[in-house]
Amino acid sequence: MTPGGLRTRSVSDDRLAEPKSMSRMPRRATNQPHSRLIALDGSPAAERVIEHVEAIARAFGSTVTLVRASVSAETILAETAETSPGQMGPVIDPTPIVETDRAVAVEYLDGIAARLRAHNLTVNTEHPEGPAAAEIVGRANALGVSLIAMTTHGRSGLGRVIFGSVADSVLRHAKCPVLLVRVRDGESKTSRND
């Protein structure tokens, strides 16, 4: 009883706990911004996705990580090792090719990062060596990003079989949502035929 004669009742802590179905749901920190990964390949068409992620990053205070996979020494050696069945190709030192590709990737990503930073966004860059799809998914998992964004040429059927699809592979293997922006061959950042 309280001084005014009212009865009070205490509720035990276990009654205040969330229902079991709610406790299994993943929680997100409310004050922590989500991070976004933009997969780029160095082409103007790939940059078409940047404006979309920029808008999302501004709205949610997100960190943006720009990723461009560089060619690996293993890939170069594998592609040059056999010229035709049973014949070995010339031995090539992949180091200058790898270093040049890495330098191009760094310069490219730094340029885009500077443009985004000028718009008050927090931007990181990464240039892992290896197959693009595997590196994009691997970096997204390692960083715990909440969104991967990239462009796709939207090839289907024989075109996808012949050329493969980095976007398709990322979409199938990513643990987070993937934003795909379709671009057509010949489209650039300034000419849009949507």
N, C-alpha and C positions, 0 to 999 in steps of 0.2 A: 504494500500500500504506500502511496505517496502522501506527502503532508496534506494534500487537498482531499484525500479519501479515494482517489482513483486507483484502480488496480493496474499494475504494469506487468508485463510479461517479457521475459527475455527469450530471444530466439537463438538456438544453438548454432554454432558455426557451420555445421553440416547442412543445415537447412538453407543457408545463404549461398552455398556452393552452387555452381552452374549445373544444370541438368547434364547427365552423362553424355547425351547426344551433342551438346554444345561444347563440352570439354575436349572432344576429339577434333573439333574444327581448328584449322591453323589460324594463328593470330598474327596480325601485322602490327608493328609499332606505329602508333598514330602520328608521331612527330618525326619519324625517319623517312626521308625522301626515298623514292624508289629509283633504282638505276636502270638505265636503258642502254642497250648495245646496238650500235649501227654498224652493219657489215658493209664494207665498201670494197670495190675492186679497182679503183683508180679511174673509172670512166665517168663522164658527165651523166650518163643514164643512171648509174648507181647512186649518184648524189641527189636524185629526185626524192629520195626518202627523207632527206635531212630536214626539209621544211616541216614535215609531219611530226617528226620526233622533237624538233625544236618547240613546236606548239605544245606538245605533251609535257616536255621537260619544264617549260615555263609554268604551265598550269599546276604541276605537282611538285615543283622544286627538285626535279630529278637531276642526278648526275648522269652524264652521257659518256659512254666509252666508245671511241671509234676504233674499229678493228679492220685491218687489211692483212690477209694472209700473204706471206712471201713464199716464194718457191724454196723448197728444201734441197740440200745437196743430194739426198737420197732420191728425190724425184728426178733430178737432172741425170744422175748416174743410171737410174733405171730406164729412162727414156733414150739414153745414148748407148747403152750397153750392147744392144742387139739390133743390127741394121736389118737383117732378114733371118729367117729361121736357120739356126746352126752357125751363123756368122757373127763374130764379135765386131762391134764398131770400135772406133778409135777411143782410147782412154782420154777423158776430158777432166781437167781440174775444175770442179764446180765452184771453187772459192770466189773467183772474180764475178761470176754470175750471181751467186747468192749475195755477195756484198753489194753489188750494184742494185739488185732488186730490193734489198733491205734499205739502202740509202734513198731510193725512189719512194718507197713506202713511207719512210720517216718524213721526208720533205712534204709529200702529199698530205699525210695525216696532220702534220704540224700546221699546214696552211688552212685546212678546214677547221682545225681546233681553234686557231686564232680568230677566224671569222665568228665561230660560235661563242667564244669567250668575249668578243666585243659586244655580244648581246647579253652579257652577264650570266652565262651558263657555266657550270662546272664541267670541264671536259678532260677526259683522260684519253691517251692513245696507246694502242698495242699493235704490234706487227709480228705475230708468231709465224714460225716457219712450218709449212706443211700443207696438206690438202685443205682447201678453203672451208668446206662444210664441216669437217672434223674439228678444225681450229675454232670456228665460230661457235659451235656447240660446246666445245671444251672450255673456251674462255667464258661463255655465258654461265656454264655450270660453276666454274671456279669462282667467278665474281658474284654469283647469286643474283643475276639481273632479273628484273621482273618483266622485261620485254626485249625481244630481238626484232630489229627492223631492218628490212632490206628490200631491194627491188627484184623483180623477176621479169623475164621476157615472156612468160606465159606460154612457153612451148609445150606442145602436147604430142602424143603419138610418136612418130618416127623422129621428129626433131629432138624430143627429150631423150630418146634412146641413143641417138647419134652423139648429141652434144652433152648429155647428162644434165642434171639440174642441181646446182648448189642449193637453190631455194627449196626444192623438193626434199632434199636430204636433210636440210636444217629443220624444215617443218615436221618431218617424220621423227627426228631424234631429239629435238629440243624439249626440255622439261618445263619451259615457260611459254607463254603466248608468243606468237610470231606475227608481226605486221608485215605483209607483203604489199608492195606498191608495184603494179604492173606498168611496164614501159614497153614501148614498141621500138624495134630497130629504127635508128635514125632520129629518135627523140632526144632532145637535149634538155637541159635545165631551163632554157629560155623558150623553146618552141614546144608547146603542149597541144596535143590533139586528143584531149580527153573526151 
